[in-house]
Amino acid sequence: MTLLQVALDFLYTNEALKIAAATQEYVDIIEAGTPLIKSEGIRVVEILKKSYQRKKIFADLKIMDAGALEAKMAFEAGADMISVCAQASVETISEAIEETRRRNKKVVIDLIGSRDCLLCSKEIKHLSPDFFCIHTGLDEQMRGKGPFGILESFVKEINSPFCIAGGIMPEAIPLIMPFEPSIIIVGGYITSAEKPEEAAKTIKEAIGGRRLT
């Protein structure tokens, strides 16, 4: 089953909580986005977990160093999942994964910014992360790039559970679903919508194969 994750890339907790409240019926995972954690601190993860105990909380730390320490920090705040940058050292990725395993949580290896996503994934796969994330960053999106270019190659060559993120709109969902992603991550389409709950519902229904209305 493909899960829906909403990315709360805000600067203030109250903004994030507003969207989380509006969309909770339709999302499976609530993400404390990187800008939100940098702005408000790791306490925002604790606030989200206390507010939505039945949801998985994803701390998008994009860890680049001190893998075990930063993972521990997030998990102790209530995170169920964390992200580590694929371009971090093997030592950092290993430390983060080991800490994740000790706590029975999940780790996502984020391929954002990787020059060669397939090569990078192949070099990391033996560490057995829970997921890779095929991720087109905001700055890349603004220049017309998307996360779809390597989907087929990734599935064929890497064959690991994966998430997909980066400017995803409802019309893209039918193109993504044949590749069987574990998680579809949506930010702006939901968080910038006049009615975010309706936007989240549209995405959820598209994932479920229902006609878009």
PyMOL CGO cylinders between C-alpha atoms (Angstrom):
from pymol import cmd
from pymol.cgo import CYLINDER

trace = [
    CYLINDER, 0.00, 0.00, 0.00, 1.31, 3.42, -0.96, 0.3, 1, 1, 1, 1, 1, 1,
    CYLINDER, 1.31, 3.42, -0.96, 1.21, 5.96, 1.86, 0.3, 1, 1, 1, 1, 1, 1,
    CYLINDER, 1.21, 5.96, 1.86, 0.71, 9.72, 1.58, 0.3, 1, 1, 1, 1, 1, 1,
    CYLINDER, 0.71, 9.72, 1.58, 3.09, 12.04, 3.40, 0.3, 1, 1, 1, 1, 1, 1,
    CYLINDER, 3.09, 12.04, 3.40, 2.45, 15.76, 3.74, 0.3, 1, 1, 1, 1, 1, 1,
    CYLINDER, 2.45, 15.76, 3.74, 5.59, 17.91, 3.87, 0.3, 1, 1, 1, 1, 1, 1,
    CYLINDER, 5.59, 17.91, 3.87, 5.20, 20.84, 6.26, 0.3, 1, 1, 1, 1, 1, 1,
    CYLINDER, 5.20, 20.84, 6.26, 7.93, 23.12, 4.95, 0.3, 1, 1, 1, 1, 1, 1,
    CYLINDER, 7.93, 23.12, 4.95, 7.00, 26.17, 6.99, 0.3, 1, 1, 1, 1, 1, 1,
    CYLINDER, 7.00, 26.17, 6.99, 8.95, 28.47, 9.28, 0.3, 1, 1, 1, 1, 1, 1,
    CYLINDER, 8.95, 28.47, 9.28, 6.51, 28.50, 12.18, 0.3, 1, 1, 1, 1, 1, 1,
    CYLINDER, 6.51, 28.50, 12.18, 4.87, 25.76, 14.21, 0.3, 1, 1, 1, 1, 1, 1,
    CYLINDER, 4.87, 25.76, 14.21, 1.42, 27.33, 14.13, 0.3, 1, 1, 1, 1, 1, 1,
    CYLINDER, 1.42, 27.33, 14.13, 1.39, 27.23, 10.32, 0.3, 1, 1, 1, 1, 1, 1,
    CYLINDER, 1.39, 27.23, 10.32, 2.39, 23.58, 10.34, 0.3, 1, 1, 1, 1, 1, 1,
    CYLINDER, 2.39, 23.58, 10.34, -0.20, 22.63, 12.94, 0.3, 1, 1, 1, 1, 1, 1,
    CYLINDER, -0.20, 22.63, 12.94, -2.94, 24.35, 10.93, 0.3, 1, 1, 1, 1, 1, 1,
    CYLINDER, -2.94, 24.35, 10.93, -2.21, 22.24, 7.85, 0.3, 1, 1, 1, 1, 1, 1,
    CYLINDER, -2.21, 22.24, 7.85, -1.72, 19.08, 9.89, 0.3, 1, 1, 1, 1, 1, 1,
    CYLINDER, -1.72, 19.08, 9.89, -5.13, 19.56, 11.49, 0.3, 1, 1, 1, 1, 1, 1,
    CYLINDER, -5.13, 19.56, 11.49, -6.81, 20.18, 8.16, 0.3, 1, 1, 1, 1, 1, 1,
    CYLINDER, -6.81, 20.18, 8.16, -5.28, 17.18, 6.39, 0.3, 1, 1, 1, 1, 1, 1,
    CYLINDER, -5.28, 17.18, 6.39, -4.98, 14.54, 9.11, 0.3, 1, 1, 1, 1, 1, 1,
    CYLINDER, -4.98, 14.54, 9.11, -7.94, 12.55, 7.77, 0.3, 1, 1, 1, 1, 1, 1,
    CYLINDER, -7.94, 12.55, 7.77, -6.19, 11.92, 4.47, 0.3, 1, 1, 1, 1, 1, 1,
    CYLINDER, -6.19, 11.92, 4.47, -2.46, 11.65, 5.24, 0.3, 1, 1, 1, 1, 1, 1,
    CYLINDER, -2.46, 11.65, 5.24, -0.55, 8.75, 6.74, 0.3, 1, 1, 1, 1, 1, 1,
    CYLINDER, -0.55, 8.75, 6.74, 2.70, 10.52, 7.59, 0.3, 1, 1, 1, 1, 1, 1,
    CYLINDER, 2.70, 10.52, 7.59, 3.21, 14.09, 8.82, 0.3, 1, 1, 1, 1, 1, 1,
    CYLINDER, 3.21, 14.09, 8.82, 6.59, 15.57, 7.96, 0.3, 1, 1, 1, 1, 1, 1,
    CYLINDER, 6.59, 15.57, 7.96, 8.36, 18.21, 9.98, 0.3, 1, 1, 1, 1, 1, 1,
    CYLINDER, 8.36, 18.21, 9.98, 10.15, 19.80, 7.04, 0.3, 1, 1, 1, 1, 1, 1,
    CYLINDER, 10.15, 19.80, 7.04, 13.78, 20.84, 7.10, 0.3, 1, 1, 1, 1, 1, 1,
    CYLINDER, 13.78, 20.84, 7.10, 13.01, 24.61, 7.16, 0.3, 1, 1, 1, 1, 1, 1,
    CYLINDER, 13.01, 24.61, 7.16, 10.55, 24.05, 10.02, 0.3, 1, 1, 1, 1, 1, 1,
    CYLINDER, 10.55, 24.05, 10.02, 13.07, 22.13, 12.13, 0.3, 1, 1, 1, 1, 1, 1,
    CYLINDER, 13.07, 22.13, 12.13, 15.77, 24.71, 11.44, 0.3, 1, 1, 1, 1, 1, 1,
    CYLINDER, 15.77, 24.71, 11.44, 13.44, 27.56, 12.36, 0.3, 1, 1, 1, 1, 1, 1,
    CYLINDER, 13.44, 27.56, 12.36, 11.67, 26.10, 15.39, 0.3, 1, 1, 1, 1, 1, 1,
    CYLINDER, 11.67, 26.10, 15.39, 14.09, 23.43, 16.57, 0.3, 1, 1, 1, 1, 1, 1,
    CYLINDER, 14.09, 23.43, 16.57, 13.58, 19.73, 17.20, 0.3, 1, 1, 1, 1, 1, 1,
    CYLINDER, 13.58, 19.73, 17.20, 10.78, 20.57, 19.64, 0.3, 1, 1, 1, 1, 1, 1,
    CYLINDER, 10.78, 20.57, 19.64, 8.43, 20.90, 16.67, 0.3, 1, 1, 1, 1, 1, 1,
    CYLINDER, 8.43, 20.90, 16.67, 8.74, 17.13, 16.18, 0.3, 1, 1, 1, 1, 1, 1,
    CYLINDER, 8.74, 17.13, 16.18, 7.68, 16.60, 19.79, 0.3, 1, 1, 1, 1, 1, 1,
    CYLINDER, 7.68, 16.60, 19.79, 4.71, 18.94, 19.32, 0.3, 1, 1, 1, 1, 1, 1,
    CYLINDER, 4.71, 18.94, 19.32, 3.56, 17.13, 16.17, 0.3, 1, 1, 1, 1, 1, 1,
    CYLINDER, 3.56, 17.13, 16.17, 3.87, 13.71, 17.79, 0.3, 1, 1, 1, 1, 1, 1,
    CYLINDER, 3.87, 13.71, 17.79, 1.93, 14.76, 20.88, 0.3, 1, 1, 1, 1, 1, 1,
    CYLINDER, 1.93, 14.76, 20.88, -0.76, 16.31, 18.69, 0.3, 1, 1, 1, 1, 1, 1,
    CYLINDER, -0.76, 16.31, 18.69, -1.00, 13.37, 16.27, 0.3, 1, 1, 1, 1, 1, 1,
    CYLINDER, -1.00, 13.37, 16.27, -0.01, 10.26, 18.17, 0.3, 1, 1, 1, 1, 1, 1,
    CYLINDER, -0.01, 10.26, 18.17, -1.69, 7.92, 15.69, 0.3, 1, 1, 1, 1, 1, 1,
    CYLINDER, -1.69, 7.92, 15.69, 0.27, 9.32, 12.74, 0.3, 1, 1, 1, 1, 1, 1,
    CYLINDER, 0.27, 9.32, 12.74, 3.83, 8.58, 11.74, 0.3, 1, 1, 1, 1, 1, 1,
    CYLINDER, 3.83, 8.58, 11.74, 6.01, 11.65, 12.23, 0.3, 1, 1, 1, 1, 1, 1,
    CYLINDER, 6.01, 11.65, 12.23, 8.88, 12.16, 9.81, 0.3, 1, 1, 1, 1, 1, 1,
    CYLINDER, 8.88, 12.16, 9.81, 11.78, 14.41, 10.83, 0.3, 1, 1, 1, 1, 1, 1,
    CYLINDER, 11.78, 14.41, 10.83, 13.36, 15.64, 7.61, 0.3, 1, 1, 1, 1, 1, 1,
    CYLINDER, 13.36, 15.64, 7.61, 16.78, 16.29, 9.10, 0.3, 1, 1, 1, 1, 1, 1,
    CYLINDER, 16.78, 16.29, 9.10, 18.76, 15.50, 5.94, 0.3, 1, 1, 1, 1, 1, 1,
    CYLINDER, 18.76, 15.50, 5.94, 21.60, 14.34, 8.17, 0.3, 1, 1, 1, 1, 1, 1,
    CYLINDER, 21.60, 14.34, 8.17, 25.10, 14.94, 6.78, 0.3, 1, 1, 1, 1, 1, 1,
    CYLINDER, 25.10, 14.94, 6.78, 27.22, 14.27, 9.89, 0.3, 1, 1, 1, 1, 1, 1,
    CYLINDER, 27.22, 14.27, 9.89, 26.91, 12.99, 13.46, 0.3, 1, 1, 1, 1, 1, 1,
    CYLINDER, 26.91, 12.99, 13.46, 24.53, 10.32, 12.20, 0.3, 1, 1, 1, 1, 1, 1,
    CYLINDER, 24.53, 10.32, 12.20, 23.78, 8.55, 15.47, 0.3, 1, 1, 1, 1, 1, 1,
    CYLINDER, 23.78, 8.55, 15.47, 23.56, 11.75, 17.51, 0.3, 1, 1, 1, 1, 1, 1,
    CYLINDER, 23.56, 11.75, 17.51, 21.12, 13.52, 15.20, 0.3, 1, 1, 1, 1, 1, 1,
    CYLINDER, 21.12, 13.52, 15.20, 19.04, 10.38, 14.75, 0.3, 1, 1, 1, 1, 1, 1,
    CYLINDER, 19.04, 10.38, 14.75, 18.85, 9.95, 18.53, 0.3, 1, 1, 1, 1, 1, 1,
    CYLINDER, 18.85, 9.95, 18.53, 17.80, 13.58, 18.93, 0.3, 1, 1, 1, 1, 1, 1,
    CYLINDER, 17.80, 13.58, 18.93, 14.90, 13.14, 16.52, 0.3, 1, 1, 1, 1, 1, 1,
    CYLINDER, 14.90, 13.14, 16.52, 13.73, 9.82, 17.89, 0.3, 1, 1, 1, 1, 1, 1,
    CYLINDER, 13.73, 9.82, 17.89, 13.78, 11.06, 21.47, 0.3, 1, 1, 1, 1, 1, 1,
    CYLINDER, 13.78, 11.06, 21.47, 11.58, 13.95, 20.32, 0.3, 1, 1, 1, 1, 1, 1,
    CYLINDER, 11.58, 13.95, 20.32, 9.05, 11.44, 18.99, 0.3, 1, 1, 1, 1, 1, 1,
    CYLINDER, 9.05, 11.44, 18.99, 10.00, 10.95, 15.35, 0.3, 1, 1, 1, 1, 1, 1,
    CYLINDER, 10.00, 10.95, 15.35, 9.13, 7.64, 13.75, 0.3, 1, 1, 1, 1, 1, 1,
    CYLINDER, 9.13, 7.64, 13.75, 11.23, 8.28, 10.65, 0.3, 1, 1, 1, 1, 1, 1,
    CYLINDER, 11.23, 8.28, 10.65, 14.27, 10.37, 9.75, 0.3, 1, 1, 1, 1, 1, 1,
    CYLINDER, 14.27, 10.37, 9.75, 16.13, 11.32, 6.59, 0.3, 1, 1, 1, 1, 1, 1,
    CYLINDER, 16.13, 11.32, 6.59, 19.84, 11.08, 5.87, 0.3, 1, 1, 1, 1, 1, 1,
    CYLINDER, 19.84, 11.08, 5.87, 21.45, 12.60, 2.78, 0.3, 1, 1, 1, 1, 1, 1,
    CYLINDER, 21.45, 12.60, 2.78, 22.74, 10.02, 0.33, 0.3, 1, 1, 1, 1, 1, 1,
    CYLINDER, 22.74, 10.02, 0.33, 25.86, 12.12, -0.13, 0.3, 1, 1, 1, 1, 1, 1,
    CYLINDER, 25.86, 12.12, -0.13, 26.85, 11.87, 3.52, 0.3, 1, 1, 1, 1, 1, 1,
    CYLINDER, 26.85, 11.87, 3.52, 29.80, 9.64, 4.30, 0.3, 1, 1, 1, 1, 1, 1,
    CYLINDER, 29.80, 9.64, 4.30, 29.24, 5.90, 4.53, 0.3, 1, 1, 1, 1, 1, 1,
    CYLINDER, 29.24, 5.90, 4.53, 30.21, 6.18, 8.19, 0.3, 1, 1, 1, 1, 1, 1,
    CYLINDER, 30.21, 6.18, 8.19, 27.51, 8.78, 8.88, 0.3, 1, 1, 1, 1, 1, 1,
    CYLINDER, 27.51, 8.78, 8.88, 24.85, 6.80, 7.03, 0.3, 1, 1, 1, 1, 1, 1,
    CYLINDER, 24.85, 6.80, 7.03, 25.85, 3.62, 8.87, 0.3, 1, 1, 1, 1, 1, 1,
    CYLINDER, 25.85, 3.62, 8.87, 25.71, 5.35, 12.27, 0.3, 1, 1, 1, 1, 1, 1,
    CYLINDER, 25.71, 5.35, 12.27, 22.26, 6.76, 11.54, 0.3, 1, 1, 1, 1, 1, 1,
    CYLINDER, 22.26, 6.76, 11.54, 20.96, 3.39, 10.35, 0.3, 1, 1, 1, 1, 1, 1,
    CYLINDER, 20.96, 3.39, 10.35, 22.37, 1.61, 13.41, 0.3, 1, 1, 1, 1, 1, 1,
    CYLINDER, 22.37, 1.61, 13.41, 20.69, 4.10, 15.74, 0.3, 1, 1, 1, 1, 1, 1,
    CYLINDER, 20.69, 4.10, 15.74, 17.46, 3.68, 13.81, 0.3, 1, 1, 1, 1, 1, 1,
    CYLINDER, 17.46, 3.68, 13.81, 17.62, -0.10, 14.18, 0.3, 1, 1, 1, 1, 1, 1,
    CYLINDER, 17.62, -0.10, 14.18, 18.29, 0.16, 17.92, 0.3, 1, 1, 1, 1, 1, 1,
    CYLINDER, 18.29, 0.16, 17.92, 15.07, 2.10, 18.30, 0.3, 1, 1, 1, 1, 1, 1,
    CYLINDER, 15.07, 2.10, 18.30, 12.97, 0.08, 15.84, 0.3, 1, 1, 1, 1, 1, 1,
    CYLINDER, 12.97, 0.08, 15.84, 12.31, 3.17, 13.70, 0.3, 1, 1, 1, 1, 1, 1,
    CYLINDER, 12.31, 3.17, 13.70, 12.72, 3.91, 9.98, 0.3, 1, 1, 1, 1, 1, 1,
    CYLINDER, 12.72, 3.91, 9.98, 15.36, 5.73, 7.96, 0.3, 1, 1, 1, 1, 1, 1,
    CYLINDER, 15.36, 5.73, 7.96, 15.06, 7.31, 4.53, 0.3, 1, 1, 1, 1, 1, 1,
    CYLINDER, 15.06, 7.31, 4.53, 18.12, 7.93, 2.36, 0.3, 1, 1, 1, 1, 1, 1,
    CYLINDER, 18.12, 7.93, 2.36, 17.38, 11.17, 0.51, 0.3, 1, 1, 1, 1, 1, 1,
    CYLINDER, 17.38, 11.17, 0.51, 18.89, 11.35, -2.97, 0.3, 1, 1, 1, 1, 1, 1,
    CYLINDER, 18.89, 11.35, -2.97, 18.29, 15.11, -3.26, 0.3, 1, 1, 1, 1, 1, 1,
    CYLINDER, 18.29, 15.11, -3.26, 21.16, 16.83, -5.03, 0.3, 1, 1, 1, 1, 1, 1,
    CYLINDER, 21.16, 16.83, -5.03, 22.93, 13.59, -5.96, 0.3, 1, 1, 1, 1, 1, 1,
    CYLINDER, 22.93, 13.59, -5.96, 24.85, 13.92, -9.21, 0.3, 1, 1, 1, 1, 1, 1,
    CYLINDER, 24.85, 13.92, -9.21, 24.19, 10.28, -10.06, 0.3, 1, 1, 1, 1, 1, 1,
    CYLINDER, 24.19, 10.28, -10.06, 21.23, 8.90, -8.12, 0.3, 1, 1, 1, 1, 1, 1,
    CYLINDER, 21.23, 8.90, -8.12, 21.60, 5.34, -9.39, 0.3, 1, 1, 1, 1, 1, 1,
    CYLINDER, 21.60, 5.34, -9.39, 25.30, 5.09, -8.61, 0.3, 1, 1, 1, 1, 1, 1,
    CYLINDER, 25.30, 5.09, -8.61, 24.75, 6.64, -5.21, 0.3, 1, 1, 1, 1, 1, 1,
    CYLINDER, 24.75, 6.64, -5.21, 21.94, 4.19, -4.44, 0.3, 1, 1, 1, 1, 1, 1,
    CYLINDER, 21.94, 4.19, -4.44, 24.05, 1.22, -5.50, 0.3, 1, 1, 1, 1, 1, 1,
    CYLINDER, 24.05, 1.22, -5.50, 26.85, 2.32, -3.18, 0.3, 1, 1, 1, 1, 1, 1,
    CYLINDER, 26.85, 2.32, -3.18, 24.46, 2.57, -0.22, 0.3, 1, 1, 1, 1, 1, 1,
    CYLINDER, 24.46, 2.57, -0.22, 22.08, -0.33, -0.84, 0.3, 1, 1, 1, 1, 1, 1,
    CYLINDER, 22.08, -0.33, -0.84, 24.22, -2.85, 1.07, 0.3, 1, 1, 1, 1, 1, 1,
    CYLINDER, 24.22, -2.85, 1.07, 23.55, -0.85, 4.25, 0.3, 1, 1, 1, 1, 1, 1,
    CYLINDER, 23.55, -0.85, 4.25, 19.85, -1.83, 3.93, 0.3, 1, 1, 1, 1, 1, 1,
    CYLINDER, 19.85, -1.83, 3.93, 18.08, 1.48, 4.55, 0.3, 1, 1, 1, 1, 1, 1,
    CYLINDER, 18.08, 1.48, 4.55, 14.32, 1.26, 4.87, 0.3, 1, 1, 1, 1, 1, 1,
    CYLINDER, 14.32, 1.26, 4.87, 13.71, 3.57, 1.92, 0.3, 1, 1, 1, 1, 1, 1,
    CYLINDER, 13.71, 3.57, 1.92, 15.43, 5.68, -0.67, 0.3, 1, 1, 1, 1, 1, 1,
    CYLINDER, 15.43, 5.68, -0.67, 13.81, 8.99, -1.62, 0.3, 1, 1, 1, 1, 1, 1,
    CYLINDER, 13.81, 8.99, -1.62, 13.82, 10.11, -5.25, 0.3, 1, 1, 1, 1, 1, 1,
    CYLINDER, 13.82, 10.11, -5.25, 13.63, 13.82, -4.53, 0.3, 1, 1, 1, 1, 1, 1,
    CYLINDER, 13.63, 13.82, -4.53, 13.74, 16.91, -6.72, 0.3, 1, 1, 1, 1, 1, 1,
    CYLINDER, 13.74, 16.91, -6.72, 14.58, 19.95, -4.62, 0.3, 1, 1, 1, 1, 1, 1,
    CYLINDER, 14.58, 19.95, -4.62, 12.67, 23.21, -4.71, 0.3, 1, 1, 1, 1, 1, 1,
    CYLINDER, 12.67, 23.21, -4.71, 15.42, 25.10, -6.52, 0.3, 1, 1, 1, 1, 1, 1,
    CYLINDER, 15.42, 25.10, -6.52, 15.52, 22.38, -9.18, 0.3, 1, 1, 1, 1, 1, 1,
    CYLINDER, 15.52, 22.38, -9.18, 11.73, 22.47, -9.51, 0.3, 1, 1, 1, 1, 1, 1,
    CYLINDER, 11.73, 22.47, -9.51, 11.88, 26.17, -10.21, 0.3, 1, 1, 1, 1, 1, 1,
    CYLINDER, 11.88, 26.17, -10.21, 14.03, 25.34, -13.22, 0.3, 1, 1, 1, 1, 1, 1,
    CYLINDER, 14.03, 25.34, -13.22, 11.57, 22.82, -14.57, 0.3, 1, 1, 1, 1, 1, 1,
    CYLINDER, 11.57, 22.82, -14.57, 13.05, 19.60, -13.20, 0.3, 1, 1, 1, 1, 1, 1,
    CYLINDER, 13.05, 19.60, -13.20, 10.99, 16.77, -11.74, 0.3, 1, 1, 1, 1, 1, 1,
    CYLINDER, 10.99, 16.77, -11.74, 11.55, 13.45, -9.93, 0.3, 1, 1, 1, 1, 1, 1,
    CYLINDER, 11.55, 13.45, -9.93, 10.26, 11.19, -12.69, 0.3, 1, 1, 1, 1, 1, 1,
    CYLINDER, 10.26, 11.19, -12.69, 13.29, 10.83, -14.96, 0.3, 1, 1, 1, 1, 1, 1,
    CYLINDER, 13.29, 10.83, -14.96, 14.97, 7.97, -13.12, 0.3, 1, 1, 1, 1, 1, 1,
    CYLINDER, 14.97, 7.97, -13.12, 11.91, 6.08, -11.87, 0.3, 1, 1, 1, 1, 1, 1,
    CYLINDER, 11.91, 6.08, -11.87, 12.07, 3.21, -14.34, 0.3, 1, 1, 1, 1, 1, 1,
    CYLINDER, 12.07, 3.21, -14.34, 15.85, 2.83, -14.04, 0.3, 1, 1, 1, 1, 1, 1,
    CYLINDER, 15.85, 2.83, -14.04, 15.69, 2.99, -10.25, 0.3, 1, 1, 1, 1, 1, 1,
    CYLINDER, 15.69, 2.99, -10.25, 13.07, 0.26, -10.01, 0.3, 1, 1, 1, 1, 1, 1,
    CYLINDER, 13.07, 0.26, -10.01, 14.95, -2.00, -12.42, 0.3, 1, 1, 1, 1, 1, 1,
    CYLINDER, 14.95, -2.00, -12.42, 18.47, -1.46, -11.13, 0.3, 1, 1, 1, 1, 1, 1,
    CYLINDER, 18.47, -1.46, -11.13, 18.02, -0.76, -7.41, 0.3, 1, 1, 1, 1, 1, 1,
    CYLINDER, 18.02, -0.76, -7.41, 14.81, -2.63, -6.63, 0.3, 1, 1, 1, 1, 1, 1,
    CYLINDER, 14.81, -2.63, -6.63, 14.45, -1.17, -3.13, 0.3, 1, 1, 1, 1, 1, 1,
    CYLINDER, 14.45, -1.17, -3.13, 11.48, 0.46, -1.38, 0.3, 1, 1, 1, 1, 1, 1,
    CYLINDER, 11.48, 0.46, -1.38, 11.34, 4.13, -2.25, 0.3, 1, 1, 1, 1, 1, 1,
    CYLINDER, 11.34, 4.13, -2.25, 9.59, 7.42, -1.67, 0.3, 1, 1, 1, 1, 1, 1,
    CYLINDER, 9.59, 7.42, -1.67, 9.11, 10.09, -4.30, 0.3, 1, 1, 1, 1, 1, 1,
    CYLINDER, 9.11, 10.09, -4.30, 8.96, 13.84, -3.74, 0.3, 1, 1, 1, 1, 1, 1,
    CYLINDER, 8.96, 13.84, -3.74, 9.26, 17.09, -5.61, 0.3, 1, 1, 1, 1, 1, 1,
    CYLINDER, 9.26, 17.09, -5.61, 6.44, 19.15, -7.08, 0.3, 1, 1, 1, 1, 1, 1,
    CYLINDER, 6.44, 19.15, -7.08, 4.00, 16.24, -7.31, 0.3, 1, 1, 1, 1, 1, 1,
    CYLINDER, 4.00, 16.24, -7.31, 0.52, 17.12, -8.59, 0.3, 1, 1, 1, 1, 1, 1,
    CYLINDER, 0.52, 17.12, -8.59, -2.59, 14.89, -8.85, 0.3, 1, 1, 1, 1, 1, 1,
    CYLINDER, -2.59, 14.89, -8.85, -2.14, 14.29, -12.56, 0.3, 1, 1, 1, 1, 1, 1,
    CYLINDER, -2.14, 14.29, -12.56, 1.29, 12.76, -11.89, 0.3, 1, 1, 1, 1, 1, 1,
    CYLINDER, 1.29, 12.76, -11.89, -0.04, 10.08, -9.55, 0.3, 1, 1, 1, 1, 1, 1,
    CYLINDER, -0.04, 10.08, -9.55, -1.26, 7.67, -12.28, 0.3, 1, 1, 1, 1, 1, 1,
    CYLINDER, -1.26, 7.67, -12.28, 2.20, 7.89, -13.86, 0.3, 1, 1, 1, 1, 1, 1,
    CYLINDER, 2.20, 7.89, -13.86, 3.93, 7.09, -10.58, 0.3, 1, 1, 1, 1, 1, 1,
    CYLINDER, 3.93, 7.09, -10.58, 1.74, 4.29, -9.23, 0.3, 1, 1, 1, 1, 1, 1,
    CYLINDER, 1.74, 4.29, -9.23, 2.81, 1.57, -11.71, 0.3, 1, 1, 1, 1, 1, 1,
    CYLINDER, 2.81, 1.57, -11.71, 6.28, 1.78, -10.12, 0.3, 1, 1, 1, 1, 1, 1,
    CYLINDER, 6.28, 1.78, -10.12, 4.78, 0.92, -6.70, 0.3, 1, 1, 1, 1, 1, 1,
    CYLINDER, 4.78, 0.92, -6.70, 6.27, 3.63, -4.47, 0.3, 1, 1, 1, 1, 1, 1,
    CYLINDER, 6.27, 3.63, -4.47, 6.08, 3.05, -0.74, 0.3, 1, 1, 1, 1, 1, 1,
    CYLINDER, 6.08, 3.05, -0.74, 5.42, 6.72, 0.02, 0.3, 1, 1, 1, 1, 1, 1,
    CYLINDER, 5.42, 6.72, 0.02, 4.36, 9.69, -2.08, 0.3, 1, 1, 1, 1, 1, 1,
    CYLINDER, 4.36, 9.69, -2.08, 5.42, 12.97, -0.50, 0.3, 1, 1, 1, 1, 1, 1,
    CYLINDER, 5.42, 12.97, -0.50, 3.45, 16.10, -1.34, 0.3, 1, 1, 1, 1, 1, 1,
    CYLINDER, 3.45, 16.10, -1.34, 4.16, 19.59, -0.09, 0.3, 1, 1, 1, 1, 1, 1,
    CYLINDER, 4.16, 19.59, -0.09, 3.16, 22.69, -1.99, 0.3, 1, 1, 1, 1, 1, 1,
    CYLINDER, 3.16, 22.69, -1.99, 0.11, 21.30, -3.77, 0.3, 1, 1, 1, 1, 1, 1,
    CYLINDER, 0.11, 21.30, -3.77, -1.45, 20.65, -0.36, 0.3, 1, 1, 1, 1, 1, 1,
    CYLINDER, -1.45, 20.65, -0.36, 0.09, 23.31, 1.85, 0.3, 1, 1, 1, 1, 1, 1,
    CYLINDER, 0.09, 23.31, 1.85, -0.48, 26.18, -0.59, 0.3, 1, 1, 1, 1, 1, 1,
    CYLINDER, -0.48, 26.18, -0.59, -4.05, 25.21, -1.44, 0.3, 1, 1, 1, 1, 1, 1,
    CYLINDER, -4.05, 25.21, -1.44, -6.94, 27.41, -0.44, 0.3, 1, 1, 1, 1, 1, 1,
    CYLINDER, -6.94, 27.41, -0.44, -8.54, 24.26, 1.00, 0.3, 1, 1, 1, 1, 1, 1,
    CYLINDER, -8.54, 24.26, 1.00, -5.65, 21.94, 1.95, 0.3, 1, 1, 1, 1, 1, 1,
    CYLINDER, -5.65, 21.94, 1.95, -7.99, 19.22, 3.16, 0.3, 1, 1, 1, 1, 1, 1,
    CYLINDER, -7.99, 19.22, 3.16, -9.54, 18.97, -0.31, 0.3, 1, 1, 1, 1, 1, 1,
    CYLINDER, -9.54, 18.97, -0.31, -6.11, 18.93, -1.93, 0.3, 1, 1, 1, 1, 1, 1,
    CYLINDER, -6.11, 18.93, -1.93, -5.00, 16.11, 0.37, 0.3, 1, 1, 1, 1, 1, 1,
    CYLINDER, -5.00, 16.11, 0.37, -8.19, 14.20, -0.37, 0.3, 1, 1, 1, 1, 1, 1,
    CYLINDER, -8.19, 14.20, -0.37, -7.60, 14.56, -4.11, 0.3, 1, 1, 1, 1, 1, 1,
    CYLINDER, -7.60, 14.56, -4.11, -4.10, 13.13, -3.81, 0.3, 1, 1, 1, 1, 1, 1,
    CYLINDER, -4.10, 13.13, -3.81, -5.26, 10.30, -1.53, 0.3, 1, 1, 1, 1, 1, 1,
    CYLINDER, -5.26, 10.30, -1.53, -8.03, 9.33, -3.92, 0.3, 1, 1, 1, 1, 1, 1,
    CYLINDER, -8.03, 9.33, -3.92, -5.61, 9.38, -6.85, 0.3, 1, 1, 1, 1, 1, 1,
    CYLINDER, -5.61, 9.38, -6.85, -3.26, 7.07, -4.97, 0.3, 1, 1, 1, 1, 1, 1,
    CYLINDER, -3.26, 7.07, -4.97, -6.19, 4.76, -4.32, 0.3, 1, 1, 1, 1, 1, 1,
    CYLINDER, -6.19, 4.76, -4.32, -7.03, 4.67, -8.00, 0.3, 1, 1, 1, 1, 1, 1,
    CYLINDER, -7.03, 4.67, -8.00, -10.25, 6.65, -7.75, 0.3, 1, 1, 1, 1, 1, 1,
    CYLINDER, -10.25, 6.65, -7.75, -11.21, 9.16, -10.40, 0.3, 1, 1, 1, 1, 1, 1,
    CYLINDER, -11.21, 9.16, -10.40, -10.17, 12.71, -9.69, 0.3, 1, 1, 1, 1, 1, 1,
    CYLINDER, -10.17, 12.71, -9.69, -13.11, 15.04, -9.09, 0.3, 1, 1, 1, 1, 1, 1,
]
cmd.load_cgo(trace, "trace")
